[in-house]
């Protein structure tokens, strides 16, 4: 079993969706990579979505969302790191 502080071991391209979960084996990703600048609307469990504005290209966000919402997300090249 890996710890949360361990480096990512898997990368999965994300399709923005208001309903498709990012959970892999019941766990959210360790981080999100953004290749193209834009807004990123993330949902964490049952909480309301949070809009990260103007996320810069090449950013790695150390967040563990359950969804990358298609609504209000303009960032591109999004990758979930597990």
Secondary structure, 3 states (H helix, E strand, C coil): CCCCCCCCCCEEECCCCCCCCCCECCECCCEEEEEECEEEEEECCCCCCEEEEEECCCEEECCCCCEECCCCCCCEEEEEEC
